[in-house]
Amino acid sequence: MPEKMTLRDWLGIILLTLVCGVISFARLGDLRAPQTSWTPEPNERALIDFGGLTEITGIQYRMGARHDRGFTVDHSVDGVAWETLHTVSGANVFYWTHVPVNVTTRYVAVTAVGWDLRLQEIAFRGVDGELLTGFFTSPNAYALTDEQRLVPERRSYMNSTYFDEIYHPRTGYEFAHGLAVYETTHPPLGKVFIAASVRVFGMTPFGWRFPGTLFGVLMVPLMYAFARILFRSNRWALFAAFIFSFDFMRFAQTRLATIDTYVTFFVIAMYYFMYLYVREVDGYIDDRKGREAVFLKRSLLYLALCGVMMGLAIASKWQGVYGAIGLPVLFFPALYRLFRTERKYKHRKTTITFLACFGFFVAVPLVIYTLSYIPFILAQGSGLRAAWDNQMHMYRYHDELVAKHAFASDWWSWPIMLRPMWLYVNRISPAVNAGITSFGNPAVWWFGIAATIAAITAVIRNKGFTKSSSRYVPVFLLVAFAAQYLPWMMVDRLTFIYHFFPSVPFVVLLITWFFRRYVKKPAIMYAYAGVVFALFALFYPVLSGLPMDVAFVRNWLVWLPGWVFM
């Protein structure tokens, strides 16, 4: 049994979670952004009168939920003769675009090209970069300029989408507003979480990033609980939660509004409950009389919760299927041990457990997966056939994805971090830039390679599966890690380092196992944790989008040729 939690232990994990939350939510994104959209008829024109000749040096606009629609901006001195100033044929959604111009004029006309344009706001800058005010717009285009106070001075990740946020938050917005869904290459659940947040906070950067960041913070106490039952130690649980808290990818990837956070969280949870089941079985074998009354109830509860988490993982992203591959590898040996114990008792508990698992690991995940499609069906105005067709579409999409990408990387290179994922850059000046990159903490990922090799060696020397004990922990962790990681060996499609994210928690737990088994001095453990935190502090600017001196980044942070931060 794990150690009893003392007040000091509770304060430790609560404080770590709070610190992690503050760091994760700080500068996450603006809480305010334009919410209304101009949705004109085809070729509809909105007229703006500045009241006199005015010098315009820039145009800013924010496109709504249609990236493939366009408009023209024309200008006129007298309202009779018009000249095209700028043409837009498509743009990133929920993203501030700035166009430099140089014209002195009085009238500006914004004309929709085609149908279903969704233009949230347009603004004009004067000679000193000031926001031009005092103009009026045609009554039918009030939404074009009704939120001028929310126009930012410059675009950044704080006020705009970046990387794959042009897909997933958009889908969340479409779910929330009953619009036809654009992104259909992943299951809906992660985008359902985003939709719920958008309903609460509005379609703002903070709103679409909030749920993923919250799940990222909640990973910390979940890792603590997992490590606590694995190592039966509150100190080692805090150690595991600490180094996971300050892994680069846990921080950067969970602040990005994509769906990888959700599948990672639920993968951790489903292995947590599977370990609780395995531990319950072995506890029952050791003390049958003492656990007779509660064993079946507890063991079935753990398996049911494992099945729920498995369903939630797969409904978030198909990558959850990889995690599910490892569950039977861990479950059936435990069931066999239970079978051998029950031979003289007619195998009642074994039979019930085996039959119940058809419900827990087939019916329950299928129901969860199907229910996750309700917002999709409602938004599309279609039935279950559309949801089924979407499964075929997703399979074809991922099977045939052979496009090239500058930051794609092969599975074998992920632990080495040869090619981090460059997510965002904002070139503020020749000397100062801001960037966000997703990759791992070198102290965690590189040392994790050694810890994994040590675990494999220990398992081989101990001849694999044994009774649940300290010998079983590396077996369990290696199975969980391999289930997430090794299937990528057989994937021909384009892959990226963030596909390694669901494997990272098990790397952290393998590191914890290594320290607990081989490192006897607490000072070394504390020193290692200090290095993990120091590296996080050093690389924090290129993980968070904080403006940074370009020369410093190039001289001190670019450790490998493939590392691109700014």
Backbone torsions as a table, in degrees:
resi	resn	phi	psi	omega
1	MET	NA	146.7	176.6
2	PRO	-64.9	160.5	175.5
3	GLU	-61.8	151.9	175.0
4	LYS	-69.0	138.3	179.6
5	MET	-75.0	123.8	175.2
6	THR	-96.1	171.9	177.3
7	LEU	-58.8	-38.8	178.9
8	ARG	-62.4	-40.6	179.1
9	ASP	-65.2	-45.0	178.2
10	TRP	-60.5	-44.4	-179.8
11	LEU	-64.2	-36.2	-179.5
12	GLY	-62.7	-50.6	-177.1
13	ILE	-73.6	-33.7	177.3
14	ILE	-65.3	-44.5	179.4
15	LEU	-63.5	-43.8	179.2
16	LEU	-61.7	-42.6	179.4
17	THR	-64.6	-40.8	178.9
18	LEU	-65.2	-44.0	177.9
19	VAL	-61.3	-44.8	178.3
20	CYS	-60.6	-41.0	179.4
21	GLY	-65.2	-43.6	179.7
22	VAL	-61.9	-47.0	-179.6
23	ILE	-64.2	-39.2	-176.3
24	SER	-72.2	-39.1	-176.7
25	PHE	-87.2	-14.9	179.2
26	ALA	-64.3	129.4	178.6
27	ARG	54.0	40.5	180.0
28	LEU	-73.8	-36.9	-178.2
29	GLY	164.6	162.5	-179.2
30	ASP	-66.2	142.9	176.2
31	LEU	-86.3	-10.1	-178.9
32	ARG	-128.5	141.2	179.4
33	ALA	-162.6	157.5	177.4
34	PRO	-55.2	138.8	-178.0
35	GLN	-115.9	-26.4	-179.3
36	THR	-90.2	158.4	-179.2
37	SER	-134.3	143.0	170.9
38	TRP	-83.4	118.1	-178.7
39	THR	-120.8	77.2	-173.1
40	PRO	-78.9	166.9	168.6
41	GLU	-74.2	161.1	177.8
42	PRO	-55.5	133.6	178.3
43	ASN	67.2	10.3	176.6
44	GLU	-68.7	142.7	-175.4
45	ARG	-118.3	138.2	173.4
46	ALA	-111.8	125.6	-174.9
47	LEU	-103.4	133.3	178.8
48	ILE	-121.3	130.9	-179.6
49	ASP	-118.6	119.9	179.5
50	PHE	-84.2	-3.7	176.1
51	GLY	83.2	-0.5	-179.5
52	GLY	169.2	172.1	-179.9
53	LEU	-61.9	128.3	-174.6
54	THR	-136.2	135.5	178.6
55	GLU	-85.2	124.3	179.7
56	ILE	-111.5	126.9	-179.1
57	THR	-112.9	-7.7	-179.3
58	GLY	-164.1	150.8	174.7
59	ILE	-121.2	133.8	174.1
60	GLN	-121.6	138.3	176.1
61	TYR	-148.1	156.9	179.3
62	ARG	-128.9	113.3	-178.9
63	MET	-77.8	145.0	176.9
64	GLY	-85.1	-141.6	-168.3
65	ALA	-82.4	14.2	173.7
66	ARG	-123.6	115.3	-179.4
67	HIS	-85.2	-18.3	-169.8
68	ASP	-104.5	23.1	178.5
69	ARG	-115.3	157.9	-174.1
70	GLY	-137.3	176.1	177.9
71	PHE	-159.9	165.4	175.5
72	THR	-119.5	150.2	173.6
73	VAL	-116.6	114.5	179.2
74	ASP	-112.3	156.7	178.9
75	HIS	-135.0	158.8	-178.9
76	SER	-151.8	142.3	176.3
77	VAL	-81.5	-37.2	-173.9
78	ASP	-115.9	-0.4	-178.9
79	GLY	81.2	3.7	-178.7
80	VAL	-113.3	-55.7	179.6
81	ALA	-93.0	124.0	-174.5
82	TRP	-116.6	148.0	178.5
83	GLU	-136.7	138.6	-179.0
84	THR	-72.5	129.0	-179.9
85	LEU	-98.3	-38.8	-178.7
86	HIS	-159.3	146.2	177.6
87	THR	-126.1	133.3	178.4
88	VAL	-117.6	124.2	178.6
89	SER	-107.0	-5.9	179.6
90	GLY	169.0	154.9	-177.5
91	ALA	-159.7	160.2	174.9
92	ASN	-62.8	144.8	-176.7
93	VAL	-85.0	147.8	178.7
94	PHE	49.4	49.3	-170.5
95	TYR	-144.4	127.1	-179.6
96	TRP	-80.6	120.5	177.3
97	THR	-106.6	132.9	178.4
98	HIS	-115.4	127.6	-178.9
99	VAL	-119.5	115.4	176.6
100	PRO	-73.9	135.1	176.0
101	VAL	-137.0	172.7	177.9
102	ASN	-149.7	94.9	-176.5
103	VAL	-151.8	145.9	172.6
104	THR	-111.9	120.7	-172.7
105	THR	-154.6	175.5	175.7
106	ARG	-114.7	-41.4	-175.0
107	TYR	-111.1	144.3	172.8
108	VAL	-131.4	137.2	177.3
109	ALA	-123.5	130.6	174.8
110	VAL	-105.8	120.0	-174.4
111	THR	-119.0	125.9	179.0
112	ALA	-69.8	137.8	174.4
113	VAL	-107.4	112.3	-178.0
114	GLY	80.4	-164.1	-173.8
115	TRP	-109.9	164.3	173.7
116	ASP	62.4	33.4	171.4
117	LEU	-69.0	138.2	176.2
118	ARG	-129.8	93.2	-178.2
119	LEU	-108.2	114.8	-172.0
120	GLN	-78.4	-38.6	-178.0
121	GLU	-163.0	147.9	173.0
122	ILE	-136.1	141.8	-177.1
123	ALA	-142.2	159.6	-178.1
124	PHE	-128.8	140.5	-179.0
125	ARG	-106.9	144.8	-179.6
126	GLY	-91.7	-167.6	-172.3
127	VAL	-65.2	-31.1	178.2
128	ASP	-98.8	14.6	-178.7
129	GLY	82.0	4.9	-179.2
130	GLU	-72.6	152.6	177.8
131	LEU	-77.4	120.5	-177.8
132	LEU	-73.4	130.1	-179.0
133	THR	-129.3	180.0	177.1
134	GLY	84.5	7.6	178.0
135	PHE	-100.8	164.5	176.1
136	PHE	-124.2	158.8	-175.5
137	THR	-119.8	156.1	175.2
138	SER	-54.1	142.2	-176.4
139	PRO	-55.0	-33.7	-177.8
140	ASN	-78.7	0.0	-178.2
141	ALA	-127.0	31.4	-177.8
142	TYR	-58.3	-36.2	-176.5
143	ALA	-65.2	-15.2	179.7
144	LEU	-67.6	-33.0	-173.3
145	THR	-132.1	22.8	-175.7
146	ASP	-85.7	-6.4	-178.2
147	GLU	-130.3	44.3	-177.5
148	GLN	-62.4	-27.3	179.9
149	ARG	-64.6	-16.1	-177.5
150	LEU	-98.7	3.5	179.2
151	VAL	-75.3	121.9	-177.5
152	PRO	-79.7	159.0	177.1
153	GLU	-66.7	-35.9	178.2
154	ARG	-150.1	157.9	179.5
155	ARG	-77.5	142.3	172.0
156	SER	-155.7	174.9	177.1
157	TYR	-64.0	-19.8	-179.9
158	MET	-66.6	-27.0	-176.1
159	ASN	-122.7	1.1	-175.3
160	SER	-140.5	161.7	172.1
161	THR	-69.1	156.0	171.7
162	TYR	-147.3	155.7	-177.5
163	PHE	51.3	-133.5	-175.0
164	ASP	-77.8	7.6	172.6
165	GLU	-65.8	-15.0	174.9
166	ILE	-70.0	-10.6	178.9
167	TYR	-107.0	-60.1	-168.6
168	HIS	-72.0	-46.9	174.1
169	PRO	-60.8	-35.3	176.9
170	ARG	-59.9	-43.5	179.1
171	THR	-65.4	-38.9	175.2
172	GLY	-59.5	-41.5	176.8
173	TYR	-62.4	-42.3	179.9
174	GLU	-65.8	-40.2	174.5
175	PHE	-60.3	-45.2	-176.1
176	ALA	-66.0	-26.9	-175.8
177	HIS	-113.2	8.7	176.2
178	GLY	66.4	32.5	-179.6
179	LEU	-95.7	159.4	176.1
180	ALA	-59.0	139.3	-171.8
181	VAL	-88.9	132.1	-179.4
182	TYR	-90.5	-51.7	-175.9
183	GLU	-87.2	113.5	-176.6
184	THR	-129.0	25.9	-175.6
185	THR	-96.0	-1.2	176.1
186	HIS	-139.0	156.0	176.5
187	PRO	-57.8	163.8	-168.0
188	PRO	-84.1	-18.3	-163.0
189	LEU	-58.2	-45.1	179.6
190	GLY	-58.8	-37.7	179.7
191	LYS	-76.4	-22.1	172.9
192	VAL	-67.6	-40.1	175.6
193	PHE	-60.6	-43.1	178.9
194	ILE	-63.6	-41.4	179.7
195	ALA	-60.5	-41.9	179.1
196	ALA	-62.2	-40.6	179.0
197	SER	-68.2	-38.9	178.0
198	VAL	-61.9	-36.1	177.4
199	ARG	-64.1	-32.3	-178.1
200	VAL	-83.9	-48.9	-172.4
201	PHE	-100.5	-7.2	-173.5
202	GLY	84.1	172.1	-179.5
203	MET	-81.5	73.9	-179.6
204	THR	-121.1	158.2	177.7
205	PRO	-56.4	-40.8	176.6
206	PHE	-63.5	-41.1	-177.6
207	GLY	-63.5	-45.0	-177.1
208	TRP	-79.8	-16.4	178.1
209	ARG	-95.9	-16.8	-173.1
210	PHE	-56.5	-50.5	-173.9
211	PRO	-64.5	-41.1	179.1
212	GLY	-64.1	-40.5	178.9
213	THR	-66.4	-39.1	177.3
214	LEU	-62.3	-45.7	177.0
215	PHE	-61.1	-37.5	178.7
216	GLY	-63.7	-38.3	177.3
217	VAL	-70.4	-40.7	-179.6
218	LEU	-66.8	-18.8	174.2
219	MET	-60.2	-28.9	-175.2
220	VAL	-65.9	-56.1	176.4
221	PRO	-65.0	-28.7	176.5
222	LEU	-65.4	-42.5	176.8
223	MET	-64.1	-37.4	177.5
224	TYR	-60.7	-48.0	-180.0
225	ALA	-62.1	-40.5	-179.5
226	PHE	-64.9	-50.3	-178.6
227	ALA	-64.3	-31.8	-178.7
228	ARG	-64.4	-41.0	179.2
229	ILE	-80.1	-27.4	178.4
230	LEU	-68.6	-46.1	-171.4
231	PHE	-107.2	-2.3	176.6
232	ARG	53.2	40.9	-176.1
233	SER	-150.7	129.1	177.2
234	ASN	-72.7	-33.5	179.0
235	ARG	-65.6	-45.8	-180.0
236	TRP	-70.5	-28.9	175.2
237	ALA	-63.9	-43.4	178.9
238	LEU	-66.6	-36.9	177.0
239	PHE	-59.9	-48.5	179.6
240	ALA	-62.6	-45.0	-179.7
241	ALA	-63.9	-35.8	-178.4
242	PHE	-66.3	-51.7	-176.1
243	ILE	-69.0	-28.9	175.2
244	PHE	-70.6	-37.1	179.6
245	SER	-56.8	-37.0	-173.9
246	PHE	-106.7	22.3	167.0
247	ASP	-75.5	139.6	-174.8
248	PHE	-61.4	-43.6	-174.8
249	MET	-70.2	-36.0	176.5
250	ARG	-59.0	-37.4	-179.8
251	PHE	-74.5	-57.8	-172.5
252	ALA	-68.5	-40.8	-174.3
253	GLN	-72.9	-32.1	-178.8
254	THR	-80.2	-15.9	175.1
255	ARG	-86.6	-8.7	176.7
256	LEU	-95.5	131.5	-173.9
257	ALA	-81.6	66.0	170.5
258	THR	-118.3	-176.1	-169.7
259	ILE	-99.3	-0.7	-176.7
260	ASP	-65.7	-29.9	179.4
261	THR	-60.9	-43.3	-174.0
262	TYR	-67.9	-44.9	-179.5
263	VAL	-64.6	-37.2	179.0
264	THR	-64.5	-44.7	179.2
265	PHE	-59.2	-47.7	-176.3
266	PHE	-72.4	-27.9	174.4
267	VAL	-66.0	-44.6	175.9
268	ILE	-56.7	-45.9	-175.6
269	ALA	-65.3	-39.3	-176.0
270	MET	-71.5	-32.7	175.4
271	TYR	-74.7	-29.8	174.4
272	TYR	-60.0	-47.7	-179.2
273	PHE	-71.9	-31.4	175.4
274	MET	-65.4	-38.7	178.2
275	TYR	-67.2	-37.4	176.2
276	LEU	-59.8	-38.9	177.6
277	TYR	-64.6	-48.8	-178.9
278	VAL	-59.7	-43.1	179.1
279	ARG	-63.0	-37.8	179.6
280	GLU	-65.9	-40.0	178.2
281	VAL	-61.5	-48.4	-176.4
282	ASP	-70.9	-30.2	173.7
283	GLY	-66.6	-37.5	177.7
284	TYR	-67.2	-39.1	178.5
285	ILE	-63.2	-39.4	-178.9
286	ASP	-75.3	-29.6	-175.0
287	ASP	-141.3	70.7	-174.9
288	ARG	-62.7	-44.9	-176.9
289	LYS	-67.5	-38.6	-177.6
290	GLY	-70.6	-22.5	-175.9
291	ARG	-115.9	4.5	-175.9
292	GLU	-53.5	-43.7	-172.6
293	ALA	-71.5	-28.0	-172.1
294	VAL	-114.6	-10.9	-171.8
295	PHE	-58.0	-53.6	-174.0
296	LEU	-61.8	-43.4	-179.4
297	LYS	-61.8	-47.3	-178.8
298	ARG	-66.7	-46.4	-176.1
299	SER	-63.9	-40.5	178.3
300	LEU	-68.2	-35.0	176.8
301	LEU	-62.5	-44.8	179.8
302	TYR	-63.3	-41.4	178.9
303	LEU	-66.7	-39.0	178.5
304	ALA	-62.9	-44.0	179.5
305	LEU	-67.1	-35.5	175.5
306	CYS	-61.7	-43.2	178.2
307	GLY	-64.4	-37.8	177.3
308	VAL	-63.0	-46.7	180.0
309	MET	-64.5	-35.9	176.2
310	MET	-62.7	-44.3	178.3
311	GLY	-63.0	-41.3	179.2
312	LEU	-66.5	-37.2	178.6
313	ALA	-63.8	-47.8	-177.7
314	ILE	-69.0	-34.4	178.5
315	ALA	-71.7	-15.3	175.9
316	SER	-87.2	-41.8	-179.7
317	LYS	-164.0	140.8	-178.1
318	TRP	-60.1	-17.9	177.1
319	GLN	-57.9	-22.4	175.9
320	GLY	-61.0	-23.1	176.8
321	VAL	-62.8	-36.4	178.8
322	TYR	-60.2	-44.1	178.1
323	GLY	-61.3	-37.6	-178.9
324	ALA	-65.0	-24.9	-180.0
325	ILE	-60.7	-34.4	-177.6
326	GLY	-77.0	-19.6	-175.5
327	LEU	-62.3	-48.9	178.9
328	PRO	-64.3	-29.0	178.0
329	VAL	-62.5	-32.0	179.3
330	LEU	-90.9	-31.6	-174.7
331	PHE	-74.0	-48.0	-172.1
332	PHE	-66.5	-37.5	173.6
333	PRO	-61.6	-37.9	177.1
334	ALA	-65.8	-41.4	178.4
335	LEU	-63.9	-36.8	178.9
336	TYR	-66.4	-40.6	177.3
337	ARG	-62.4	-38.4	176.3
338	LEU	-65.4	-39.9	179.1
339	PHE	-60.0	-44.7	-179.7
340	ARG	-65.4	-36.7	178.3
341	THR	-68.0	-32.9	-172.7
342	GLU	-93.6	6.2	-173.7
343	ARG	-54.1	-39.3	-177.9
344	LYS	-90.0	7.5	179.1
345	TYR	-120.9	24.5	174.5
346	LYS	66.0	17.4	171.7
347	HIS	56.8	31.0	-176.8
348	ARG	-60.3	-48.8	-177.1
349	LYS	-68.7	-37.6	178.4
350	THR	-63.8	-44.8	-179.3
351	THR	-63.5	-46.7	179.9
352	ILE	-61.5	-43.4	-179.8
353	THR	-62.6	-46.3	-178.5
354	PHE	-61.0	-46.2	-178.9
355	LEU	-68.5	-37.4	-179.7
356	ALA	-63.9	-29.6	-176.9
357	CYS	-67.8	-22.1	173.5
358	PHE	-64.1	-35.3	175.6
359	GLY	-76.0	-44.3	-174.9
360	PHE	-67.5	-38.0	-172.0
361	PHE	-112.5	2.5	173.7
362	VAL	-123.3	-61.6	-175.0
363	ALA	-67.6	-48.4	-176.8
364	VAL	-62.5	-51.1	177.1
365	PRO	-60.0	-37.1	179.5
366	LEU	-65.0	-41.0	178.2
367	VAL	-64.8	-45.9	179.3
368	ILE	-60.3	-45.8	-179.1
369	TYR	-61.7	-42.9	-179.9
370	THR	-65.9	-44.3	-179.8
371	LEU	-63.4	-30.2	179.6
372	SER	-63.9	-17.7	-178.9
373	TYR	-87.1	-2.0	-179.3
374	ILE	-57.4	-49.2	177.7
375	PRO	-61.3	-35.3	177.6
376	PHE	-62.8	-46.5	-178.8
377	ILE	-65.1	-42.3	179.9
378	LEU	-65.6	-40.9	-179.2
379	ALA	-69.0	-37.7	-178.7
380	GLN	-80.2	-15.1	-176.7
381	GLY	64.9	37.5	-175.1
382	SER	-133.7	-175.3	-177.3
383	GLY	-110.5	-161.9	-177.7
384	LEU	-63.6	-25.0	179.5
385	ARG	-61.7	-36.7	178.0
386	ALA	-64.9	-38.2	177.8
387	ALA	-65.3	-41.0	176.9
388	TRP	-64.7	-43.9	178.2
389	ASP	-60.4	-32.8	179.3
390	ASN	-66.0	-32.2	176.8
391	GLN	-63.3	-42.1	178.0
392	MET	-65.1	-40.0	179.1
393	HIS	-63.5	-44.8	-179.5
394	MET	-62.5	-42.5	-179.6
395	TYR	-62.3	-47.3	-179.7
396	ARG	-63.2	-40.4	-177.7
397	TYR	-60.6	-50.3	-176.5
398	HIS	-74.5	-29.9	178.5
399	ASP	-70.6	-30.8	-173.7
400	GLU	-105.6	6.2	-176.8
401	LEU	-75.9	98.5	-178.1
402	VAL	-124.5	16.5	179.5
403	ALA	-64.2	162.9	178.6
404	LYS	-98.2	149.4	178.4
405	HIS	-147.3	136.8	-175.2
406	ALA	-62.0	-25.5	-176.2
407	PHE	-113.6	19.1	171.9
408	ALA	-68.3	152.6	-179.4
409	SER	-150.6	151.5	179.9
410	ASP	-82.1	154.9	-175.2
411	TRP	-55.8	-38.8	-175.3
412	TRP	-68.1	-22.0	-175.9
413	SER	-87.7	-9.9	-173.9
414	TRP	-63.6	-50.8	-179.8
415	PRO	-61.4	-29.4	179.9
416	ILE	-78.8	-22.8	179.6
417	MET	66.0	47.3	178.2
418	LEU	-70.4	-29.4	-176.0
419	ARG	-140.0	84.7	174.2
420	PRO	-61.0	161.9	-178.8
421	MET	-93.8	111.6	178.9
422	TRP	-81.7	113.5	-172.1
423	LEU	-97.8	-30.8	-168.5
424	TYR	-160.4	144.8	171.5
425	VAL	-146.2	143.1	174.9
426	ASN	-134.7	109.9	-176.3
427	ARG	-86.5	97.4	-174.4
428	ILE	-78.0	-41.7	177.7
429	SER	-156.9	171.6	177.8
430	PRO	-58.4	-26.4	-176.2
431	ALA	-102.6	-18.2	-174.6
432	VAL	-127.9	125.4	175.5
433	ASN	-131.3	165.3	173.6
434	ALA	-126.5	137.7	-178.7
435	GLY	-147.7	161.0	175.5
436	ILE	-133.8	127.6	179.5
437	THR	-131.8	140.6	-180.0
438	SER	-106.7	117.0	174.6
439	PHE	-164.1	-170.5	-172.7
440	GLY	-102.0	160.5	171.9
441	ASN	-70.4	121.1	-177.1
442	PRO	-54.7	-35.9	179.8
443	ALA	-66.0	-25.3	179.3
444	VAL	-90.2	-53.7	-172.9
445	TRP	-71.1	-44.4	-178.1
446	TRP	-70.8	-42.3	176.3
447	PHE	-68.4	-27.9	177.4
448	GLY	-60.7	-30.3	176.9
449	ILE	-62.8	-45.7	179.4
450	ALA	-65.1	-41.1	179.9
451	ALA	-64.3	-38.2	178.8
452	THR	-65.8	-43.6	178.1
453	ILE	-62.1	-41.2	178.4
454	ALA	-63.5	-38.6	179.2
455	ALA	-66.9	-42.5	177.9
456	ILE	-60.8	-43.5	179.0
457	THR	-61.5	-43.6	-179.5
458	ALA	-64.0	-39.8	179.9
459	VAL	-66.0	-42.0	179.8
460	ILE	-63.9	-42.9	-179.7
461	ARG	-66.4	-31.1	179.4
462	ASN	-92.5	7.5	176.1
463	LYS	61.5	45.1	168.5
464	GLY	72.7	-135.7	-174.5
465	PHE	-63.5	132.5	173.4
466	THR	-135.3	179.5	175.7
467	LYS	-58.9	148.0	-177.2
468	SER	-56.2	115.8	-177.8
469	SER	-165.0	-166.7	177.0
470	SER	-62.3	-24.4	177.0
471	ARG	-71.5	-27.7	-175.4
472	TYR	-78.1	-26.7	-175.9
473	VAL	-56.8	-50.6	178.9
474	PRO	-63.3	-32.5	176.2
475	VAL	-61.3	-49.9	-179.4
476	PHE	-58.5	-48.1	-176.6
477	LEU	-67.1	-37.8	179.1
478	LEU	-67.8	-38.4	176.5
479	VAL	-63.2	-46.3	179.8
480	ALA	-62.1	-43.4	179.4
481	PHE	-65.1	-46.4	-178.3
482	ALA	-63.3	-37.1	-179.5
483	ALA	-63.0	-34.7	179.3
484	GLN	-78.6	-35.5	-166.5
485	TYR	-98.2	-48.0	-170.9
486	LEU	-65.5	-31.6	177.6
487	PRO	-56.9	-23.7	179.7
488	TRP	-68.1	-15.8	175.4
489	MET	-61.8	-29.0	-174.3
490	MET	-100.6	6.2	-177.4
491	VAL	-93.8	124.2	-178.6
492	ASP	-91.7	-15.7	-175.4
493	ARG	-71.2	173.4	176.3
494	LEU	-62.5	132.4	-179.3
495	THR	-130.7	158.4	-176.3
496	PHE	-136.9	163.1	-175.7
497	ILE	-63.2	-27.3	-179.3
498	TYR	-69.6	-12.5	173.4
499	HIS	-67.5	-14.0	178.2
500	PHE	-82.6	-10.0	-172.8
501	PHE	-54.3	-47.1	179.7
502	PRO	-64.1	-15.5	177.4
503	SER	-84.1	-23.6	-172.7
504	VAL	-59.7	-42.8	178.8
505	PRO	-55.8	-34.6	-178.6
506	PHE	-78.9	-27.6	170.5
507	VAL	-62.8	-44.4	178.6
508	VAL	-60.8	-43.6	-179.6
509	LEU	-68.6	-33.2	175.2
510	LEU	-67.4	-38.1	175.6
511	ILE	-62.2	-43.7	178.8
512	THR	-61.5	-44.0	176.4
513	TRP	-57.8	-43.3	-178.8
514	PHE	-61.0	-48.5	-178.8
515	PHE	-63.6	-41.0	-177.7
516	ARG	-66.1	-34.0	-176.2
517	ARG	-86.9	-39.4	-169.5
518	TYR	-109.3	-21.6	-176.7
519	VAL	-103.1	115.8	-172.7
520	LYS	-94.5	-19.7	-174.9
521	LYS	-97.1	121.5	178.6
522	PRO	-58.0	-30.2	-178.3
523	ALA	-60.6	-36.1	179.2
524	ILE	-69.0	-40.2	176.8
525	MET	-60.2	-45.9	-179.5
526	TYR	-66.2	-36.8	178.7
527	ALA	-64.4	-42.6	178.3
528	TYR	-62.2	-46.2	177.7
529	ALA	-59.6	-37.3	177.3
530	GLY	-64.1	-38.6	177.3
531	VAL	-65.2	-42.6	177.7
532	VAL	-57.3	-46.8	-179.4
533	PHE	-67.9	-40.8	-179.3
534	ALA	-61.8	-41.0	178.2
535	LEU	-66.7	-37.8	176.5
536	PHE	-61.1	-44.2	179.1
537	ALA	-63.7	-40.0	-179.1
538	LEU	-64.8	-43.1	-175.9
539	PHE	-91.7	-2.3	-176.0
540	TYR	-49.3	-43.7	-178.8
541	PRO	-58.4	-37.9	-177.4
542	VAL	-86.7	-1.2	173.0
543	LEU	-99.6	-20.0	-170.1
544	SER	-117.5	-5.8	-178.6
545	GLY	82.4	17.7	178.8
546	LEU	-75.2	132.2	178.1
547	PRO	-55.9	136.5	-171.7
548	MET	-145.5	148.4	176.6
549	ASP	-65.1	124.3	-175.3
550	VAL	-62.9	-40.4	-178.5
551	ALA	-63.7	-40.1	178.6
552	PHE	-62.2	-44.7	-179.1
553	VAL	-61.5	-46.3	-178.2
554	ARG	-66.3	-36.7	-175.4
555	ASN	-81.6	-30.4	-170.9
556	TRP	-116.7	-22.9	-174.0
557	LEU	-108.6	-19.9	180.0
558	VAL	-85.2	93.6	-176.0
559	TRP	-89.7	-26.2	179.8
560	LEU	-128.5	154.0	-176.2
561	PRO	-58.5	-31.6	-177.1
562	GLY	-83.3	1.0	-178.5
563	TRP	-84.7	114.2	179.5
564	VAL	-120.3	120.5	-178.0
565	PHE	-117.0	-31.8	-175.9
566	MET	-143.9	NA	NA
